[in-house]
Amino acid sequence: MEHSNPESSNASQKVPQLFPAALLSTQNIALLSFLVSLLIVAIIAFSSKRRSKLRGNTLLLVGPPDAGKTAILSRLVYGQALQTHTSLQANSSIVALSTPQKNIRVVDIPGHPRIRDQFREHLDDAKVIAFMVDVSTVSRNGAVVAEHLHNILHTLSSLPPSQTLPTVIILAHKCDLLNTGSQANAAADSLAINRVKSVLERELEKRRASQSGVGVEGLGAEGETSEMGGLDCNGPVGGAFKFSDWEGGEISFIGTSAKVSKAAEGSEKAVDDGLLALREWLDENM
């Protein structure tokens, strides 16, 4: 007659359960999943916050051809306007601001309709987008200029909600070419800004109204149609487009000049090279 081995029987009874059933309950599994999800969310939030802190300090100069982008870049970099020609590729330089040890990167994006979308390649590092408008020609070229600006506003509005939008400023350039008689520089700048703002608001409202029906023809590309958005406003329902109501954020206007204006002899006033207001804005906001 066979006898069972009590030692082997006891050993089998003493084998520890590595995963007790209590630990594998549905409630504990759900709690563990929640904690893991919470950890993942915290890591993503931390990474996003870190990326926002490390966001570049690039100023993008955009706008139609011959608006003066390359001339402004050379003046910011070298302190003088060099001879320029229509750009076919982006130009980039480091500019030192008045604030000690504060440099920014300035990128001049070509304005030709075929390559102007290159600005999208620099959006991740862009802190400010400066859209340049030639004050002396905007009245007759308003539709083309507005189409270009609309493309930029549409791109910014299409970015993920979690991504901070770059600040947008509109430079009313070549204020000195306006026939303002004996008016002071400040008055000329104000006149130029009001002209640029009124023309662009009118043309952008036309584009927004047209899009309530058929697509708007892209003036920069023959035969191209578009149903771009990006012109929504927080103003009264049915109201016209206003930069002050644009839901994408605040849009500032700055007057700049192509002509160098020197301070009077013996004056302590800073020399205005036509970009004094822009430099002051950059010092404060970059």
Buried (B, 14 or more C-beta within 10 A) or exposed (E): EEEEEEEEEEEEEEEEEEEEEEEEEEEEEEEEEEEEEEEEEEEEEEEEEEEEEEBBBBBBBBBBBBBBBBBBBBBBBEEEBEEBEEBEEBBEBEBEBEEEEEEBBBBBBBBBBEBBEBBEEBBEBBBBBBBBBBBBBBEEBBBBBBBBBBBBBBBBBEEEEEBEBBBBBBBBBBBBBBEBEEEEBEBBBBBBBEBBBEBBBBBBBBBBEEBEEEEBBBBBEEEEEBEBEBBBBEBEEEEBBBBEEBEBEEBBBBBBBBEBEEEEEEEEEEEBBBBBBBBBBBEEEB
